C-alpha cells in the first residue's frame, strides 16, 4: 500500500484522516483516548477491521497516559476508557471483539507495575494489527481465485486498506487478483450520503494502480443490466450465525440487483467480523447517524433545514442473496448456519 491507515508511532496513534480524502492526505496524531473516540465517531478512521485495530491501540494508549503508578487506579482508568470506546459505533463487531480481548489482559494482569501493563497491552495491540493484515492477505488470496482473467467487479463503500489494518477485504481480493496477473476493472458506487465509494475507494484504487470507474448509486442497476459486471464483492461490519450480513447502507439493494440479473454476490470478511451470538441479522444493532450528513455535504446545504431525516449507516443483507462469504480459511457457502459454526469452531 502507498499509504498507512493506522500505526503506533512515537507513543501515539497515527491515523490517515479519511474525512479529508481525496482532497488532502493528512495524518492525525492521537494522544488521548477521548480524541480517538471522537475520531472514530466522525469517521476519521472507519471500517470494521480498522476500528478494531484502533481500539486495541486505544487501550494501549490509555495505559500509557494514566497519571498514576498505582496499578489498581491504572486498571480502573483503562476500563473507563474501554467503556468510552465501546460507545463510539454500535454495529461493527470488530470494535467489541478487540476491546474484550484487551480488557481480558487488563483484568488478568497480576503484576504491580503499570509500565509493564502498558508494554503488555501495546504488544497485544500490535499483534491485533499484524493479525488483521494477515487475515486480509489470506482473504484476498482465497477470493482472487473467483476472479476471471479479465474481470469487471462492482463494490460498495470502502472495504480496502483504508478500512482495515492495511490490506483490505473486498478490495484485498482485487489487489490479490492483480498480483496474480489478472486484468481487473472496478466499478465503485458513490455510497451516499458520505460518498465513501467516491472519496475513498476511487482514491485508494488509483493510488495502487487499479482501473476504476465511479458510478452514482442509482446507476448501478443500469450497469449490471448491461451485463458489464462479472461479480460483486463487498465487505461486512457484522455477520450473524445464519449468514445475514450488516454492511454499509445500500448493500442490500445491490444484492437484490445481483440476484435479479444473475450476478454472483460475495461478501469478504475475517473471522473477527462474525457474531455467532446472534441468530439472524434482525438482531444486529444498526447505527443511525446525524441528520446533517444527509441535509448537507462539505458545508453546503442540500435540503431544507426543517426536513425530517432517517439516516441508518448500515442495512442487513439476507443470507439467501449471498453466493459465498470469503474468509481467511476459505469460502463459506450455504447452509451458512452450519458452515459458519464449523468455521468459527476451527479457529
C-alpha positions as CSV (number, residue, x, y, z in Angstrom):
1,X,0.0,0.0,0.0
2,X,1.2,3.5,-0.8
3,X,-0.2,4.9,2.5
4,X,-0.7,3.8,6.1
5,X,-4.2,3.8,7.5
6,X,-3.1,3.4,11.1
7,X,0.1,2.8,13.1
8,X,1.7,3.2,16.5
9,X,4.4,5.9,16.3
10,X,6.2,8.0,18.9
11,X,4.0,6.7,21.8
12,X,0.8,7.8,20.0
13,X,-1.7,6.5,17.4
14,X,-1.2,7.9,13.9
15,X,-4.1,7.7,11.5
16,X,-4.9,8.9,8.0
17,X,-7.8,11.3,8.3
18,X,-10.3,9.9,5.9
19,X,-12.7,12.8,6.2
20,X,-10.1,14.9,4.3
21,X,-9.7,12.5,1.3
22,X,-9.4,12.8,-1.6
23,X,-8.6,16.5,-1.4
24,X,-5.7,16.2,1.1
25,X,-3.7,13.4,2.6
26,X,-3.4,14.4,6.3
27,X,-2.3,12.3,9.2
28,X,-3.6,12.8,12.7
29,X,-1.5,12.2,15.8
30,X,-3.8,10.8,18.6
31,X,-2.5,11.3,22.1
32,X,-5.7,10.7,24.2
33,X,-8.4,8.0,24.2
34,X,-11.1,10.7,24.1
35,X,-9.6,12.1,20.9
36,X,-9.5,8.6,19.4
37,X,-13.2,8.1,20.3
38,X,-14.1,11.4,18.6
39,X,-12.1,10.4,15.5
40,X,-14.0,7.1,15.3
41,X,-17.3,8.8,15.7
42,X,-16.6,11.4,13.0
43,X,-15.2,8.7,10.7
44,X,-11.6,9.9,10.5
45,X,-10.9,6.2,10.9
46,X,-13.6,3.8,9.8
47,X,-14.2,0.3,8.5
48,X,-14.9,-2.6,10.9
49,X,-11.4,-4.2,11.0
50,X,-9.6,-0.8,11.2
51,X,-11.8,0.3,14.1
52,X,-10.9,-2.9,15.9
53,X,-7.2,-2.2,15.3
54,X,-7.7,1.4,16.5
55,X,-9.5,0.1,19.6
56,X,-6.5,-2.1,20.5
57,X,-4.1,0.8,20.2
58,X,-6.6,2.9,22.2
59,X,-6.3,0.7,25.2
60,X,-2.5,0.7,25.0
61,X,-2.7,4.5,24.8
62,X,-4.9,4.6,27.9
63,X,-2.4,2.6,29.9
64,X,0.4,5.0,28.7
65,X,-1.4,8.2,29.6
66,X,-2.5,7.1,33.0
67,X,-1.4,9.7,35.6
68,X,-0.8,7.3,38.4
69,X,1.6,4.5,39.1
70,X,-1.0,2.7,41.4
71,X,-1.9,-0.4,39.4
72,X,-5.5,-0.5,40.7
73,X,-6.2,3.1,39.7
74,X,-4.5,2.5,36.4
75,X,-6.7,-0.5,35.7
76,X,-9.8,1.4,36.7
77,X,-8.9,4.3,34.3
78,X,-8.3,1.8,31.4
79,X,-11.7,0.1,32.0
80,X,-13.4,3.6,31.8
81,X,-11.6,4.3,28.6
82,X,-12.7,0.9,27.2
83,X,-16.3,1.8,28.0
84,X,-15.9,5.1,26.2
85,X,-14.6,3.4,23.1
86,X,-17.5,0.8,23.2
87,X,-20.0,3.7,22.8
88,X,-18.5,5.1,19.6
89,X,-20.1,2.9,17.0
90,X,-22.6,0.0,17.7
91,X,-22.7,-2.0,14.5
92,X,-19.1,-3.0,13.8
93,X,-18.5,-6.1,16.0
94,X,-14.7,-5.9,15.5
95,X,-14.6,-3.0,17.9
96,X,-16.1,-5.0,20.7
97,X,-14.0,-8.1,19.9
98,X,-10.8,-6.1,20.1
99,X,-11.8,-4.3,23.3
100,X,-12.9,-7.5,25.0
101,X,-9.5,-9.1,24.1
102,X,-7.6,-6.1,25.6
103,X,-9.9,-5.9,28.6
104,X,-9.1,-9.5,29.5
105,X,-5.4,-8.7,29.6
106,X,-6.1,-5.8,32.0
107,X,-8.2,-8.0,34.2
108,X,-5.8,-10.9,34.3
109,X,-2.7,-8.8,34.8
110,X,-1.3,-9.7,38.3
111,X,1.9,-7.6,38.5
112,X,2.0,-4.2,40.3
113,X,4.0,-2.5,37.5
114,X,1.8,-0.1,35.5
115,X,4.6,0.3,32.9
116,X,4.7,-3.5,32.5
117,X,0.9,-3.4,31.9
118,X,1.4,-0.8,29.1
119,X,4.1,-2.8,27.4
120,X,1.9,-6.0,27.6
121,X,-1.1,-4.1,26.1
122,X,0.9,-2.5,23.4
123,X,2.4,-5.8,22.3
124,X,-1.2,-7.2,22.1
125,X,-2.4,-4.2,20.1
126,X,0.4,-4.6,17.6
127,X,-0.5,-8.3,17.4
128,X,-4.1,-7.5,16.6
129,X,-2.9,-5.2,13.9
130,X,-0.5,-7.7,12.3
131,X,-3.1,-10.5,12.6
132,X,-5.6,-8.3,10.7
133,X,-3.1,-7.7,7.8
134,X,-2.5,-11.5,7.6
135,X,-6.2,-12.3,7.7
136,X,-6.9,-9.9,4.9
137,X,-4.0,-11.2,2.9
138,X,-5.5,-14.7,3.1
139,X,-9.0,-13.4,2.3
140,X,-7.5,-11.8,-0.8
141,X,-5.8,-14.9,-2.0
142,X,-8.9,-17.1,-1.5
143,X,-11.2,-14.6,-3.2
144,X,-8.8,-13.9,-6.1
145,X,-9.5,-17.5,-7.4
146,X,-13.1,-16.4,-8.1
147,X,-12.0,-13.5,-10.3
148,X,-11.8,-14.1,-14.1
149,X,-8.6,-13.2,-16.0
150,X,-10.5,-10.1,-17.4
151,X,-12.9,-9.0,-14.8
152,X,-15.4,-6.2,-14.2
153,X,-16.1,-6.1,-10.4
154,X,-18.5,-3.9,-8.6
155,X,-18.1,-2.9,-5.0
156,X,-19.8,-0.7,-2.5
157,X,-18.5,1.7,0.1
158,X,-14.8,1.1,1.0
159,X,-13.6,-2.3,2.1
160,X,-9.9,-1.7,1.3
161,X,-6.7,-0.8,3.1
162,X,-8.4,2.3,4.4
163,X,-11.0,0.1,6.2
164,X,-8.5,-2.4,7.7
165,X,-5.1,-2.7,9.2
166,X,-3.5,-2.1,5.8
167,X,-4.7,-4.5,3.0
168,X,-8.4,-4.8,2.7
169,X,-11.2,-7.4,2.5
170,X,-13.3,-6.8,-0.7
171,X,-10.5,-4.7,-2.2
172,X,-8.0,-7.2,-0.9
173,X,-9.4,-9.7,-3.3
174,X,-8.9,-7.2,-6.1
175,X,-5.3,-6.5,-5.1
176,X,-4.6,-10.2,-4.9
177,X,-6.1,-10.8,-8.3
178,X,-3.9,-8.1,-9.8
179,X,-0.9,-9.6,-8.1
180,X,-1.8,-12.9,-9.9
181,X,-1.6,-11.1,-13.2
182,X,-5.4,-10.7,-13.8
183,X,-6.7,-7.6,-15.5
184,X,-9.3,-6.2,-13.1
185,X,-11.6,-3.2,-13.6
186,X,-13.7,-2.0,-10.7
187,X,-17.0,-0.2,-10.7
188,X,-17.3,1.8,-7.5
189,X,-20.7,3.0,-6.3
190,X,-20.5,6.5,-4.8
191,X,-22.1,5.4,-1.5
192,X,-24.4,8.1,-0.2
193,X,-24.6,10.1,2.0
194,X,-20.9,10.5,2.8
195,X,-19.5,9.2,-0.5
196,X,-17.0,6.6,0.9
197,X,-17.0,4.9,-2.5
198,X,-16.4,8.2,-4.4
199,X,-14.0,9.7,-2.0
200,X,-12.1,6.7,-0.6
201,X,-12.4,3.7,-2.9
202,X,-11.6,5.5,-6.1
203,X,-8.7,7.3,-4.3
204,X,-7.3,4.1,-2.9
205,X,-7.6,2.1,-6.1
206,X,-6.0,4.8,-8.2
207,X,-3.2,5.1,-5.6
208,X,-2.5,1.4,-6.1
209,X,-2.8,1.2,-9.9
210,X,-6.2,-0.4,-10.2
211,X,-8.6,0.7,-13.0
212,X,-11.7,2.1,-11.5
213,X,-14.9,3.7,-12.8
214,X,-17.2,5.7,-10.4
215,X,-20.9,5.4,-10.8
216,X,-23.7,7.1,-8.9
217,X,-25.6,4.6,-6.7
218,X,-28.8,5.0,-8.8
219,X,-26.8,3.9,-11.9
220,X,-25.8,0.6,-10.6
221,X,-28.9,-1.2,-11.9
222,X,-28.2,0.0,-15.4
223,X,-24.6,-1.0,-15.3
224,X,-25.5,-4.5,-14.1
225,X,-28.3,-4.9,-16.6
226,X,-25.9,-4.2,-19.5
227,X,-24.0,-7.3,-18.4
228,X,-20.9,-5.4,-17.7
229,X,-20.3,-6.9,-14.2
230,X,-18.7,-10.4,-13.6
231,X,-19.2,-10.4,-9.9
232,X,-19.9,-8.1,-6.9
233,X,-17.8,-8.1,-3.8
234,X,-18.5,-6.1,-0.6
235,X,-17.2,-6.1,2.9
236,X,-19.1,-6.5,6.2
237,X,-19.4,-4.9,9.6
238,X,-21.1,-7.8,11.4
239,X,-22.2,-11.3,10.2
240,X,-24.8,-13.2,12.2
241,X,-24.6,-17.0,12.7
242,X,-27.1,-17.6,9.9
243,X,-25.0,-15.7,7.3
244,X,-27.1,-12.4,7.3
245,X,-24.6,-9.6,6.8
246,X,-24.7,-6.0,8.0
247,X,-22.8,-3.6,5.8
248,X,-22.9,0.0,4.6
249,X,-26.4,1.2,3.8
250,X,-27.1,0.4,0.1
251,X,-25.6,-3.1,0.2
252,X,-29.0,-4.8,0.5
253,X,-30.5,-3.3,-2.7
254,X,-27.2,-4.1,-4.5
255,X,-27.6,-7.7,-3.5
256,X,-31.2,-7.7,-4.8
257,X,-30.0,-6.3,-8.1
258,X,-27.3,-9.0,-8.3
259,X,-30.0,-11.7,-7.7
260,X,-32.3,-10.2,-10.4
261,X,-29.5,-10.1,-13.0
262,X,-27.8,-13.4,-12.1
263,X,-24.5,-11.8,-10.9
264,X,-22.7,-13.6,-8.1
265,X,-22.7,-11.5,-4.9
266,X,-19.9,-12.2,-2.4
267,X,-19.0,-10.9,1.0
268,X,-15.4,-10.7,2.1
269,X,-14.7,-10.7,5.9
270,X,-12.3,-12.0,8.5
271,X,-13.3,-14.2,11.5
272,X,-13.4,-11.1,13.7
273,X,-16.5,-9.9,11.9
274,X,-18.6,-12.9,12.8
275,X,-21.0,-12.7,15.7
276,X,-22.4,-16.2,16.4
277,X,-24.2,-15.0,19.4
278,X,-26.8,-13.5,17.0
279,X,-29.2,-15.9,15.3
280,X,-30.0,-13.6,12.4
281,X,-29.4,-10.2,11.0
282,X,-32.6,-8.9,12.7
283,X,-30.6,-8.8,16.0
284,X,-27.8,-6.7,14.7
285,X,-27.9,-3.2,16.1
286,X,-28.0,-0.6,13.3
287,X,-26.3,2.7,13.9
288,X,-28.3,5.8,13.0
289,X,-26.2,8.9,12.3
290,X,-26.8,12.6,12.4
291,X,-29.3,14.1,10.1
292,X,-26.9,16.8,8.9
293,X,-25.0,14.1,6.9
294,X,-28.0,13.9,4.6
295,X,-29.1,17.6,4.7
296,X,-25.7,19.0,3.7
297,X,-22.4,17.9,2.3
298,X,-19.0,19.5,2.7
299,X,-20.6,22.6,4.3
300,X,-23.1,23.1,1.6
301,X,-26.8,22.8,2.4
302,X,-28.6,20.3,0.2
303,X,-32.0,20.0,1.8
304,X,-34.4,22.2,3.9
305,X,-33.2,22.6,7.5
306,X,-36.6,21.5,8.9
307,X,-37.0,18.3,6.8
308,X,-37.2,15.1,8.7
309,X,-34.3,12.6,8.1
310,X,-33.8,8.9,8.5
311,X,-30.1,8.1,8.3
312,X,-29.2,4.5,9.1
313,X,-25.5,3.8,8.5
314,X,-26.0,0.1,7.7
315,X,-28.5,-2.3,6.3
316,X,-28.8,-6.1,6.5
317,X,-28.5,-8.4,3.5
318,X,-30.3,-11.7,4.0
319,X,-28.1,-14.8,3.6
320,X,-30.1,-16.2,0.6
321,X,-28.8,-13.3,-1.5
322,X,-25.2,-14.2,-0.8
323,X,-23.3,-16.6,-3.1
324,X,-20.5,-17.0,-0.6
325,X,-18.5,-15.4,2.2
326,X,-14.8,-15.1,1.5
327,X,-12.8,-15.7,4.7
328,X,-9.2,-16.3,5.6
329,X,-9.9,-20.1,5.8
330,X,-11.7,-20.4,2.5
331,X,-15.1,-19.6,1.1
332,X,-18.2,-20.3,3.2
333,X,-21.3,-21.4,1.3
334,X,-24.9,-22.4,2.1
335,X,-26.2,-23.7,4.5
336,X,-24.5,-20.8,6.4
337,X,-25.5,-21.7,9.9
338,X,-23.7,-25.0,9.6
339,X,-20.6,-23.7,7.7
340,X,-20.2,-20.6,9.9
341,X,-20.3,-22.6,13.2
342,X,-17.8,-25.1,11.8
343,X,-15.6,-22.3,10.6
344,X,-15.6,-20.5,14.0
345,X,-15.0,-23.8,15.9
346,X,-12.0,-24.4,13.6
347,X,-10.3,-21.1,14.6
